[in-house]
Amino acid sequence: MPKPLDAKELFHLVDNASGNFAWAVDALYDASALFEAIRCATSEHSLAHRLASLGVRTSDDQAGSFEALRDEYSAHVSRFVSEAVQ
């Protein structure tokens, strides 16, 4: 039978998840900046330009999705913490 989580371990897991969301958002925005640089350095109708444009859109969309997930996660954590404290 697994042992129950203690408060320190739970805090560590929650904090780690929050850090992972933040890292993912930053990494996706960094990828978007790289694709943007490639797009600016290539001619408009080239394959590299079109692929870089796809990379920018995809990275930005995914970063936005991760930001929304992070915000939802944070709201749940805040709610659970406030209920646990009561």
C-alpha positions, 0 to 999 in steps of 0.5 A: 500500500503506498504511503500517503503524501505529506505536506512537504512532498505535495508542495514540492510536486505542485511547485514542480508542476508550476515550474514545468508550465512556466518552462514550457511557455518560455521554450515555446516563445523562444522557438517562436522567436527563432522561427520569426528570425528565419522567416525574416531572413528568407524570401517571402515565397520560399519553402523556408519562409513558409515553414518558418511561418508555420513554426511561428503560428504553431509555437505561439498557439501552443504557448497560448494553450500552455499559458491557459493551462497554467492559469487554470492549474494555478486557479485550482491550486489556489482553490484547493489550498484555500479549502485545505486551510479552512 
